[in-house]
């Protein structure tokens, strides 16, 4: 699954307004306590704050991906393009 694509630092993310979870719930969609609502294309890579850019994801998976994304971003020089990265199931 391609998680995000864009350029490192292309988009300054201002986390204001309605959270993704509240947006999801306001649309009448369900979410378990064990799930996060996550942006399919990260806001920091130009993703939009729209319902069609949201998905349910297991909390532990989402937070692990967040740490991995932060580590990748730290290793990319400012302005350098990030063409994408994949997080794969190693058991296959």
BELBEL-V403842 format. One record per helix or strand of 2 or more residues. SS is the DSSP state (H for helix, E for strand). FROM is the first residue (numbers start at 0). LEN is the number of residues. If there is no record, write none. Layout:
BEGIN
SS_FROM_LEN / SS_FROM_LEN
END
This chain:
BEGIN
E_5_2 / H_19_7 / E_34_5 / H_42_3 / H_50_3 / E_53_5 / H_58_17 / E_80_2
END
